Amino acid sequence: HIILVLSGKGGVGKSTVAVNLAYSLSQSGKKVGVLDVDLCGPSMPKLLGLVDREVMQSDSGWVPVVLNEHLSVMSIGFLLKSEEDAVVWRGPKKNSMIQQFLEDVVWGTLDYLIIDTPPGTSDEHISITSMLKECNPDGAVIVTTPQGVALADVRKEISFCRKIELPI
């Protein structure tokens, strides 16, 4: 199963929802991978207490960081020298990294892949959904807060999902 966690606005708790969803599934015995494609604001290492961990390289590709026997994580945050480092990339470089995450991470057998995305409907969203099209993602969980601005932005996210035929 592949589930994308989306939000129209930053700071609404999207990454927290992604972590809680992944953790809950893993606690029920499911093998879960969390892929953090919020390249400019990766939060998975910090949220999961894995800041000082590193991604290992194998002959088959990148080995994600393991939290426990049922939950592993991949984030650009593990590839940066410091939490303070900024990722200043344009669309093509971001798209290339997303593709590398999808093709070169050695997850093993997963029951669920939870994908934490950046806020909005930018290049990253178009790239990840088009790259996953043939995998038939199960759908999206959309996160918002009750403020007017966040609700207005989440309507755009819903529209995006409908346009690309991603179930909500």
N, CA, C and O atoms as a DFTB+ gen file, in Angstrom:
672 C
 N C O
     1  1       0.837      -1.179       0.000
     2  2       0.000       0.000       0.000
     3  2       0.884       1.245       0.000
     4  3       1.908       1.298       0.681
     5  1       0.471       2.238      -0.772
     6  2       1.193       3.512      -0.815
     7  2       0.212       4.613      -0.455
     8  3      -0.835       4.763      -1.084
     9  1       0.569       5.385       0.574
    10  2      -0.286       6.484       1.039
    11  2       0.541       7.756       1.077
    12  3       1.600       7.793       1.704
    13  1       0.064       8.798       0.413
    14  2       0.718      10.102       0.457
    15  2       0.038      10.953       1.515
    16  3      -1.188      10.959       1.625
    17  1       0.833      11.667       2.287
    18  2       0.296      12.588       3.287
    19  2       0.559      13.996       2.757
    20  3       1.706      14.400       2.560
    21  1      -0.525      14.731       2.532
    22  2      -0.476      16.039       1.876
    23  2      -1.075      17.113       2.758
    24  3      -1.851      16.832       3.672
    25  1      -0.698      18.359       2.465
    26  2      -1.348      19.508       3.081
    27  2      -1.213      20.683       2.132
    28  3      -0.269      20.746       1.345
    29  1      -2.127      21.588       2.200
    30  2      -2.046      22.772       1.367
    31  2      -1.133      23.820       1.963
    32  3      -0.616      24.678       1.247
    33  1      -0.929      23.760       3.263
    34  2      -0.189      24.792       3.998
    35  2       0.826      24.119       4.904
    36  3       0.596      23.022       5.413
    37  1       1.950      24.791       5.099
    38  2       2.966      24.282       6.016
    39  2       2.566      24.511       7.465
    40  3       1.776      25.407       7.765
    41  1       3.108      23.707       8.350
    42  2       2.893      23.895       9.777
    43  2       1.565      23.422      10.318
    44  3       1.165      23.821      11.412
    45  1       0.867      22.570       9.565
    46  2      -0.448      22.102      10.017
    47  2      -0.393      20.718      10.677
    48  3      -1.419      20.197      11.117
    49  1       0.805      20.125      10.745
    50  2       0.932      18.827      11.395
    51  2       0.993      17.650      10.448
    52  3       0.787      16.511      10.866
    53  1       1.270      17.899       9.192
    54  2       1.308      16.844       8.182
    55  2       2.348      15.772       8.515
    56  3       2.050      14.578       8.461
    57  1       3.550      16.191       8.854
    58  2       4.596      15.223       9.174
    59  2       4.271      14.449      10.446
    60  3       4.580      13.262      10.546
    61  1       3.657      15.105      11.405
    62  2       3.241      14.429      12.640
    63  2       2.193      13.367      12.334
    64  3       2.240      12.268      12.886
    65  1       1.254      13.688      11.462
    66  2       0.238      12.701      11.059
    67  2       0.911      11.536      10.333
    68  3       0.572      10.378      10.576
    69  1       1.858      11.833       9.445
    70  2       2.561      10.774       8.713
    71  2       3.288       9.839       9.683
    72  3       3.228       8.618       9.534
    73  1       3.970      10.410      10.671
    74  2       4.692       9.608      11.673
    75  2       3.712       8.764      12.482
    76  3       3.942       7.574      12.695
    77  1       2.626       9.377      12.929
    78  2       1.656       8.627      13.740
    79  2       0.989       7.518      12.944
    80  3       0.760       6.432      13.477
    81  1       0.678       7.766      11.693
    82  2       0.093       6.739      10.835
    83  2       1.087       5.582      10.661
    84  3       0.727       4.415      10.816
    85  1       2.320       5.918      10.341
    86  2       3.344       4.885      10.143
    87  2       3.593       4.098      11.426
    88  3       3.680       2.870      11.408
    89  1       3.706       4.810      12.523
    90  2       3.980       4.151      13.795
    91  2       2.823       3.227      14.195
    92  3       3.049       2.108      14.655
    93  1       1.600       3.693      14.021
    94  2       0.432       2.859      14.348
    95  2       0.399       1.589      13.507
    96  3       0.145       0.501      14.024
    97  1       0.654       1.733      12.215
    98  2       0.670       0.557      11.339
    99  2       1.794      -0.402      11.751
   100  3       1.605      -1.618      11.758
   101  1       2.951       0.148      12.090
   102  2       4.075      -0.713      12.490
   103  2       3.784      -1.429      13.804
   104  3       4.186      -2.577      13.990
   105  1       3.087      -0.756      14.712
   106  2       2.741      -1.373      15.997
   107  2       1.739      -2.513      15.838
   108  3       1.633      -3.383      16.703
   109  1       1.003      -2.500      14.721
   110  2       0.077      -3.604      14.469
   111  2       0.763      -4.743      13.703
   112  3       0.104      -5.667      13.228
   113  1       2.088      -4.663      13.592
   114  2       2.849      -5.739      12.972
   115  2       3.115      -5.556      11.488
   116  3       3.723      -6.432      10.872
   117  1       2.694      -4.476      10.902
   118  2       2.919      -4.218       9.479
   119  2       4.338      -3.695       9.268
   120  3       4.872      -2.972      10.110
   121  1       4.940      -4.064       8.144
   122  2       6.246      -3.526       7.751
   123  2       5.989      -2.212       7.037
   124  3       5.296      -2.181       6.020
   125  1       6.549      -1.115       7.569
   126  2       6.234       0.222       7.085
   127  2       7.514       0.981       6.753
   128  3       8.486       0.958       7.507
   129  1       7.488       1.649       5.614
   130  2       8.550       2.569       5.240
   131  2       7.980       3.975       5.220
   132  3       6.846       4.184       4.791
   133  1       8.762       4.936       5.681
   134  2       8.373       6.349       5.609
   135  2       9.366       7.029       4.685
   136  3      10.573       7.007       4.926
   137  1       8.849       7.631       3.628
   138  2       9.679       8.365       2.685
   139  2       9.363       9.846       2.817
   140  3       8.243      10.281       2.550
   141  1      10.361      10.611       3.229
   142  2      10.230      12.054       3.445
   143  2      10.691      12.758       2.172
   144  3      11.892      12.871       1.927
   145  1       9.742      13.233       1.359
   146  2      10.112      13.953       0.139
   147  2       9.957      15.465       0.303
   148  3       9.922      16.203      -0.682
   149  1       9.868      15.911       1.537
   150  2       9.901      17.352       1.806
   151  2      11.381      17.736       1.818
   152  3      11.990      17.874       2.879
   153  1      11.942      17.903       0.627
   154  2      13.385      18.051       0.466
   155  2      13.940      19.324       1.099
   156  3      15.081      19.339       1.562
   157  1      13.155      20.374       1.122
   158  2      13.641      21.639       1.695
   159  2      13.320      21.767       3.178
   160  3      13.824      22.672       3.844
   161  1      12.497      20.881       3.697
   162  2      12.144      20.929       5.116
   163  2      11.959      19.547       5.692
   164  3      10.901      19.239       6.241
   165  1      13.000      18.687       5.573
   166  2      12.843      17.316       6.063
   167  2      12.720      17.282       7.592
   168  3      13.550      17.845       8.306
   169  1      11.682      16.620       8.073
   170  2      11.474      16.594       9.523
   171  2      11.463      15.187      10.116
   172  3      11.458      15.036      11.338
   173  1      11.460      14.176       9.286
   174  2      11.378      12.805       9.806
   175  2      12.520      12.435      10.750
   176  3      12.264      11.821      11.786
   177  1      13.776      12.784      10.435
   178  2      14.840      12.409      11.390
   179  2      14.588      12.964      12.793
   180  3      14.784      12.260      13.784
   181  1      14.159      14.205      12.878
   182  2      13.917      14.830      14.183
   183  2      12.678      14.239      14.860
   184  3      12.714      13.918      16.047
   185  1      11.590      14.097      14.112
   186  2      10.348      13.573      14.698
   187  2      10.506      12.157      15.239
   188  3       9.851      11.780      16.211
   189  1      11.369      11.380      14.611
   190  2      11.544       9.989      15.025
   191  2      12.772       9.774      15.911
   192  3      13.112       8.638      16.242
   193  1      13.439      10.872      16.294
   194  2      14.599      10.757      17.165
   195  2      15.790      10.091      16.504
   196  3      16.549       9.374      17.157
   197  1      15.957      10.327      15.206
   198  2      17.006       9.658      14.435
   199  2      18.013      10.633      13.827
   200  3      18.675      10.307      12.841
   201  1      18.131      11.823      14.407
   202  2      18.930      12.900      13.813
   203  2      20.373      12.495      13.535
   204  3      20.911      12.882      12.497
   205  1      21.009      11.755      14.390
   206  2      22.423      11.422      14.217
   207  2      22.666      10.150      13.406
   208  3      23.803       9.692      13.291
   209  1      21.621       9.590      12.857
   210  2      21.748       8.346      12.087
   211  2      22.120       8.661      10.639
   212  3      21.890       9.765      10.146
   213  1      22.694       7.673       9.978
   214  2      23.113       7.839       8.588
   215  2      22.534       6.733       7.719
   216  3      22.305       5.612       8.175
   217  1      22.306       7.072       6.470
   218  2      21.874       6.099       5.473
   219  2      23.107       5.308       5.042
   220  3      24.161       5.888       4.782
   221  1      22.976       4.008       4.967
   222  2      24.072       3.154       4.523
   223  2      23.888       2.831       3.039
   224  3      22.773       2.823       2.518
   225  1      24.997       2.568       2.389
   226  2      24.992       2.193       0.977
   227  2      25.256       0.697       0.883
   228  3      26.159       0.174       1.536
   229  1      24.464       0.014       0.069
   230  2      24.714      -1.407      -0.188
   231  2      24.931      -1.564      -1.696
   232  3      24.831      -0.596      -2.451
   233  1      25.224      -2.778      -2.117
   234  2      25.385      -3.039      -3.548
   235  2      24.090      -2.772      -4.306
   236  3      24.115      -2.474      -5.499
   237  1      22.958      -2.880      -3.613
   238  2      21.650      -2.704      -4.252
   239  2      21.132      -1.274      -4.190
   240  3      20.197      -0.933      -4.915
   241  1      21.714      -0.430      -3.344
   242  2      21.250       0.948      -3.219
   243  2      21.331       1.437      -1.789
   244  3      22.052       0.876      -0.964
   245  1      20.586       2.485      -1.508
   246  2      20.568       3.059      -0.157
   247  2      19.744       2.194       0.787
   248  3      18.657       1.737       0.434
   249  1      20.260       1.978       1.970
   250  2      19.537       1.236       3.004
   251  2      18.917       2.269       3.938
   252  3      19.639       3.060       4.547
   253  1      17.588       2.275       4.061
   254  2      16.951       3.282       4.918
   255  2      17.336       3.090       6.386
   256  3      17.778       2.017       6.795
   257  1      17.159       4.139       7.154
   258  2      17.438       4.090       8.592
   259  2      16.311       3.308       9.266
   260  3      15.132       3.548       9.007
   261  1      16.686       2.383      10.119
   262  2      15.714       1.515      10.790
   263  2      15.408       2.070      12.177
   264  3      16.311       2.296      12.982
   265  1      14.125       2.286      12.442
   266  2      13.690       2.698      13.780
   267  2      13.467       1.469      14.653
   268  3      13.911       1.412      15.799
   269  1      12.775       0.495      14.091
   270  2      12.553      -0.777      14.777
   271  2      12.328      -1.852      13.716
   272  3      12.419      -1.564      12.522
   273  1      12.041      -3.060      14.123
   274  2      11.940      -4.152      13.149
   275  2      10.813      -3.969      12.129
   276  3      10.795      -4.644      11.100
   277  1       9.883      -3.068      12.408
   278  2       8.749      -2.870      11.506
   279  2       8.723      -1.503      10.823
   280  3       7.854      -1.257       9.986
   281  1       9.650      -0.613      11.159
   282  2       9.571       0.765      10.652
   283  2      10.950       1.268      10.223
   284  3      11.893       1.296      11.014
   285  1      11.044       1.662       8.954
   286  2      12.287       2.237       8.431
   287  2      11.960       3.551       7.725
   288  3      10.825       3.790       7.312
   289  1      12.989       4.398       7.598
   290  2      12.781       5.776       7.155
   291  2      13.867       6.197       6.177
   292  3      15.037       5.855       6.343
   293  1      13.461       6.952       5.146
   294  2      14.421       7.584       4.250
   295  2      14.071       9.054       4.132
   296  3      12.919       9.418       3.895
   297  1      15.090       9.897       4.303
   298  2      14.904      11.343       4.251
   299  2      16.204      11.984       3.804
   300  3      17.286      11.495       4.130
   301  1      16.105      13.064       3.069
   302  2      17.310      13.807       2.714
   303  2      17.982      14.349       3.975
   304  3      19.173      14.661       3.966
   305  1      17.216      14.458       5.050
   306  2      17.779      14.908       6.323
   307  2      18.929      14.036       6.795
   308  3      19.824      14.519       7.488
   309  1      18.920      12.751       6.430
   310  2      20.010      11.853       6.799
   311  2      21.257      12.082       5.950
   312  3      22.353      11.672       6.329
   313  1      21.091      12.733       4.809
   314  2      22.198      12.938       3.874
   315  2      22.891      14.283       4.055
   316  3      23.947      14.524       3.469
   317  1      22.300      15.158       4.865
   318  2      22.872      16.481       5.102
   319  2      23.893      16.415       6.239
   320  3      23.770      15.590       7.144
   321  1      24.894      17.285       6.187
   322  2      25.918      17.308       7.237
   323  2      25.367      17.830       8.554
   324  3      25.815      17.427       9.627
   325  1      24.386      18.735       8.467
   326  2      23.841      19.369       9.665
   327  2      22.354      19.641       9.464
   328  3      21.890      19.826       8.339
   329  1      21.620      19.661      10.567
   330  2      20.196      20.028      10.506
   331  2      20.009      21.442       9.972
   332  3      18.949      21.781       9.444
   333  1      21.037      22.258      10.110
   334  2      20.977      23.658       9.692
   335  2      21.219      23.840       8.192
   336  3      20.968      24.922       7.661
   337  1      21.700      22.804       7.501
   338  2      21.987      22.914       6.074
   339  2      20.703      23.112       5.280
   340  3      19.705      22.424       5.494
   341  1      20.753      24.065       4.363
   342  2      19.606      24.327       3.485
   343  2      19.766      23.549       2.184
   344  3      20.874      23.409       1.666
   345  1      18.663      23.048       1.667
   346  2      18.645      22.432       0.348
   347  2      18.090      23.492      -0.590
   348  3      16.915      23.851      -0.517
   349  1      18.948      23.985      -1.469
   350  2      18.554      25.061      -2.389
   351  2      18.652      24.508      -3.804
   352  3      19.653      24.695      -4.496
   353  1      17.605      23.830      -4.210
   354  2      17.577      23.169      -5.509
   355  2      16.367      23.624      -6.296
   356  3      15.325      23.947      -5.726
   357  1      16.514      23.645      -7.600
   358  2      15.389      23.893      -8.501
   359  2      14.696      22.568      -8.802
   360  3      15.166      21.493      -8.430
   361  1      13.566      22.686      -9.486
   362  2      12.728      21.526      -9.786
   363  2      13.429      20.300     -10.329
   364  3      13.231      19.212      -9.788
   365  1      14.258      20.418     -11.393
   366  2      14.871      19.212     -11.960
   367  2      15.737      18.439     -10.963
   368  3      15.722      17.208     -10.961
   369  1      16.475      19.134     -10.134
   370  2      17.321      18.455      -9.142
   371  2      16.449      17.783      -8.073
   372  3      16.736      16.666      -7.641
   373  1      15.376      18.480      -7.650
   374  2      14.442      17.876      -6.683
   375  2      13.809      16.626      -7.278
   376  3      13.722      15.589      -6.620
   377  1      13.367      16.733      -8.534
   378  2      12.727      15.591      -9.201
   379  2      13.685      14.409      -9.305
   380  3      13.283      13.258      -9.132
   381  1      14.944      14.698      -9.585
   382  2      15.955      13.655      -9.679
   383  2      16.143      12.955      -8.331
   384  3      16.276      11.733      -8.278
   385  1      16.153      13.730      -7.245
   386  2      16.309      13.137      -5.914
   387  2      15.095      12.275      -5.561
   388  3      15.248      11.185      -5.011
   389  1      13.905      12.756      -5.872
   390  2      12.694      11.960      -5.613
   391  2      12.748      10.652      -6.384
   392  3      12.432       9.593      -5.842
   393  1      13.146      10.721      -7.644
   394  2      13.256       9.511      -8.450
   395  2      14.289       8.562      -7.848
   396  3      14.074       7.350      -7.809
   397  1      15.400       9.107      -7.383
   398  2      16.426       8.279      -6.755
   399  2      15.884       7.618      -5.483
   400  3      16.150       6.443      -5.228
   401  1      15.125       8.378      -4.688
   402  2      14.505       7.786      -3.497
   403  2      13.581       6.629      -3.883
   404  3      13.579       5.591      -3.221
   405  1      12.808       6.802      -4.933
   406  2      11.851       5.763      -5.333
   407  2      12.537       4.545      -5.946
   408  3      12.067       3.420      -5.776
   409  1      13.635       4.759      -6.651
   410  2      14.275       3.654      -7.361
   411  2      15.433       3.009      -6.605
   412  3      15.684       1.816      -6.768
   413  1      16.144       3.784      -5.777
   414  2      17.404       3.299      -5.217
   415  2      17.382       2.970      -3.731
   416  3      18.406       2.563      -3.183
   417  1      16.248       3.134      -3.069
   418  2      16.175       2.780      -1.652
   419  2      15.776       1.307      -1.547
   420  3      14.803       0.868      -2.159
   421  1      16.542       0.564      -0.768
   422  2      16.317      -0.869      -0.598
   423  2      15.442      -1.066       0.641
   424  3      15.947      -1.247       1.749
   425  1      14.138      -1.029       0.437
   426  2      13.197      -1.142       1.551
   427  2      13.015      -2.576       2.014
   428  3      12.682      -2.813       3.175
   429  1      13.223      -3.519       1.140
   430  2      12.804      -4.879       1.447
   431  2      11.303      -4.955       1.182
   432  3      10.749      -4.109       0.480
   433  1      10.658      -5.956       1.736
   434  2       9.218      -6.106       1.549
   435  2       8.476      -5.209       2.528
   436  3       8.674      -5.305       3.739
   437  1       7.622      -4.338       2.000
   438  2       6.832      -3.440       2.839
   439  2       5.348      -3.753       2.684
   440  3       4.885      -4.135       1.609
   441  1       4.616      -3.584       3.780
   442  2       3.158      -3.603       3.699
   443  2       2.641      -2.222       3.326
   444  3       1.660      -2.090       2.594
   445  1       3.323      -1.180       3.843
   446  2       2.917       0.212       3.603
   447  2       4.131       1.090       3.348
   448  3       5.165       0.952       4.001
   449  1       3.986       1.994       2.390
   450  2       4.933       3.084       2.203
   451  2       4.158       4.370       2.430
   452  3       3.237       4.695       1.681
   453  1       4.540       5.097       3.469
   454  2       3.912       6.375       3.804
   455  2       4.835       7.464       3.267
   456  3       6.014       7.506       3.617
   457  1       4.307       8.342       2.424
   458  2       5.132       9.384       1.814
   459  2       4.716      10.736       2.368
   460  3       3.593      11.198       2.163
   461  1       5.648      11.355       3.073
   462  2       5.447      12.688       3.646
   463  2       5.913      13.712       2.608
   464  3       7.081      13.720       2.220
   465  1       5.012      14.559       2.170
   466  2       5.302      15.512       1.096
   467  2       5.428      16.930       1.645
   468  3       5.004      17.201       2.769
   469  1       6.004      17.827       0.865
   470  2       6.022      19.231       1.288
   471  2       4.623      19.834       1.155
   472  3       3.760      19.252       0.499
   473  1       4.397      20.981       1.766
   474  2       3.088      21.621       1.596
   475  2       2.886      22.117       0.170
   476  3       3.850      22.392      -0.546
   477  1       1.640      22.228      -0.230
   478  2       1.321      22.804      -1.536
   479  2       1.123      21.773      -2.620
   480  3       0.932      20.586      -2.356
   481  1       1.172      22.260      -3.860
   482  2       0.984      21.424      -5.046
   483  2       2.091      21.741      -6.049
   484  3       1.820      22.104      -7.194
   485  1       3.327      21.601      -5.612
   486  2       4.479      22.016      -6.403
   487  2       5.048      20.884      -7.252
   488  3       4.433      19.830      -7.410
   489  1       6.231      21.130      -7.790
   490  2       6.936      20.136      -8.612
   491  2       7.026      18.774      -7.937
   492  3       6.819      17.738      -8.569
   493  1       7.341      18.790      -6.628
   494  2       7.516      17.525      -5.932
   495  2       6.252      16.670      -5.994
   496  3       6.327      15.453      -6.159
   497  1       5.108      17.304      -5.863
   498  2       3.836      16.568      -5.888
   499  2       3.552      16.003      -7.269
   500  3       3.146      14.850      -7.409
   501  1       3.766      16.817      -8.276
   502  2       3.541      16.355      -9.649
   503  2       4.492      15.217      -9.961
   504  3       4.092      14.214     -10.554
   505  1       5.754      15.365      -9.564
   506  2       6.755      14.332      -9.840
   507  2       6.427      13.022      -9.140
   508  3       6.399      11.966      -9.771
   509  1       6.182      13.090      -7.842
   510  2       5.980      11.842      -7.091
   511  2       4.718      11.118      -7.547
   512  3       4.712       9.891      -7.655
   513  1       3.654      11.863      -7.815
   514  2       2.417      11.194      -8.241
   515  2       2.552      10.619      -9.646
   516  3       2.001       9.554      -9.927
   517  1       3.275      11.303     -10.537
   518  2       3.446      10.740     -11.880
   519  2       4.388       9.535     -11.839
   520  3       4.173       8.557     -12.555
   521  1       5.434       9.600     -11.003
   522  2       6.356       8.461     -10.888
   523  2       5.674       7.244     -10.259
   524  3       6.041       6.105     -10.548
   525  1       4.693       7.486      -9.409
   526  2       3.995       6.389      -8.728
   527  2       2.748       5.912      -9.466
   528  3       2.122       4.937      -9.051
   529  1       2.384       6.579     -10.544
   530  2       1.116       6.292     -11.235
   531  2       0.926       4.798     -11.499
   532  3      -0.144       4.251     -11.229
   533  1       1.962       4.135     -12.027
   534  2       1.818       2.717     -12.360
   535  2       1.790       1.816     -11.123
   536  3       1.440       0.640     -11.224
   537  1       2.155       2.359      -9.957
   538  2       2.090       1.592      -8.705
   539  2       0.710       1.665      -8.065
   540  3       0.442       0.983      -7.076
   541  1      -0.164       2.490      -8.628
   542  2      -1.523       2.664      -8.105
   543  2      -1.542       2.992      -6.618
   544  3      -1.977       2.164      -5.817
   545  1      -1.081       4.186      -6.224
   546  2      -1.143       4.542      -4.803
   547  2      -2.567       4.400      -4.268
   548  3      -3.537       4.658      -4.980
   549  1      -2.679       3.991      -3.011
   550  2      -4.002       3.828      -2.406
   551  2      -4.725       5.158      -2.287
   552  3      -5.950       5.224      -2.398
   553  1      -3.955       6.218      -2.058
   554  2      -4.586       7.522      -1.948
   555  2      -3.800       8.464      -1.067
   556  3      -2.638       8.234      -0.732
   557  1      -4.489       9.543      -0.705
   558  2      -3.869      10.602       0.086
   559  2      -4.651      10.831       1.369
   560  3      -5.875      10.719       1.421
   561  1      -3.884      11.158       2.396
   562  2      -4.453      11.690       3.632
   563  2      -4.115      13.173       3.583
   564  3      -2.948      13.542       3.453
   565  1      -5.122      14.016       3.686
   566  2      -4.891      15.460       3.619
   567  2      -5.073      16.055       5.008
   568  3      -6.077      15.814       5.679
   569  1      -4.076      16.840       5.426
   570  2      -4.039      17.394       6.776
   571  2      -4.225      18.902       6.710
   572  3      -3.630      19.573       5.866
   573  1      -5.056      19.432       7.606
   574  2      -5.251      20.877       7.689
   575  2      -5.586      21.268       9.119
   576  3      -5.728      20.417       9.998
   577  1      -5.708      22.550       9.331
   578  2      -6.172      23.104      10.602
   579  2      -7.395      23.962      10.281
   580  3      -7.655      24.228       9.108
   581  1      -8.148      24.399      11.282
   582  2      -9.396      25.099      11.008
   583  2      -9.269      26.578      10.613
   584  3     -10.284      27.233      10.379
   585  1      -8.049      27.113      10.533
   586  2      -7.916      28.521      10.139
   587  2      -8.334      28.706       8.682
   588  3      -8.154      27.818       7.849
   589  1      -8.892      29.867       8.399
   590  2      -9.389      30.173       7.063
   591  2      -8.353      30.013       5.967
   592  3      -8.657      29.464       4.907
   593  1      -7.129      30.485       6.202
   594  2      -6.082      30.393       5.180
   595  2      -5.725      28.936       4.910
   596  3      -5.553      28.541       3.757
   597  1      -5.615      28.143       5.964
   598  2      -5.284      26.721       5.795
   599  2      -6.407      25.997       5.061
   600  3      -6.140      25.145       4.213
   601  1      -7.643      26.321       5.371
   602  2      -8.787      25.687       4.694
   603  2      -8.827      26.052       3.219
   604  3      -9.132      25.209       2.375
   605  1      -8.520      27.307       2.906
   606  2      -8.493      27.729       1.503
   607  2      -7.415      26.959       0.743
   608  3      -7.635      26.523      -0.387
   609  1      -6.256      26.795       1.364
   610  2      -5.165      26.066       0.705
   611  2      -5.460      24.575       0.579
   612  3      -5.076      23.951      -0.410
   613  1      -6.132      24.004       1.562
   614  2      -6.419      22.573       1.483
   615  2      -7.442      22.289       0.375
   616  3      -7.453      21.195      -0.190
   617  1      -8.283      23.247       0.069
   618  2      -9.211      23.070      -1.061
   619  2      -8.436      22.908      -2.364
   620  3      -8.841      22.145      -3.242
   621  1      -7.321      23.626      -2.488
   622  2      -6.465      23.492      -3.680
   623  2      -5.840      22.093      -3.714
   624  3      -5.712      21.490      -4.779
   625  1      -5.460      21.593      -2.555
   626  2      -4.880      20.249      -2.474
   627  2      -5.915      19.197      -2.888
   628  3      -5.589      18.240      -3.591
   629  1      -7.141      19.378      -2.454
   630  2      -8.225      18.474      -2.846
   631  2      -8.436      18.541      -4.351
   632  3      -8.618      17.511      -5.000
   633  1      -8.412      19.734      -4.905
   634  2      -8.557      19.917      -6.348
   635  2      -7.418      19.220      -7.093
   636  3      -7.637      18.570      -8.116
   637  1      -6.210      19.362      -6.571
   638  2      -5.043      18.693      -7.163
   639  2      -5.269      17.181      -7.203
   640  3      -5.069      16.550      -8.241
   641  1      -5.682      16.602      -6.083
   642  2      -5.922      15.158      -6.019
   643  2      -6.987      14.718      -7.009
   644  3      -6.856      13.672      -7.645
   645  1      -8.026      15.503      -7.137
   646  2      -9.094      15.159      -8.093
   647  2      -8.582      15.218      -9.527
   648  3      -8.907      14.355     -10.343
   649  1      -7.779      16.240      -9.835
   650  2      -7.251      16.387     -11.199
   651  2      -6.355      15.222     -11.595
   652  3      -6.372      14.788     -12.747
   653  1      -5.582      14.719     -10.657
   654  2      -4.677      13.617     -10.985
   655  2      -5.280      12.257     -10.636
   656  3      -4.625      11.223     -10.771
   657  1      -6.537      12.271     -10.186
   658  2      -7.285      11.053      -9.861
   659  2      -6.614      10.251      -8.734
   660  3      -6.513       9.026      -8.798
   661  1      -6.165      10.966      -7.717
   662  2      -5.606      10.339      -6.522
   663  2      -6.693      10.297      -5.460
   664  3      -7.138      11.348      -4.998
   665  1      -7.133       9.102      -5.061
   666  2      -8.206       9.026      -4.056
   667  2      -7.813       9.697      -2.753
   668  3      -6.653       9.658      -2.342
   669  1      -8.792      10.311      -2.112
   670  2      -8.574      10.975      -0.824
   671  2      -9.200      10.109       0.262
   672  3      -9.146      10.460       1.440
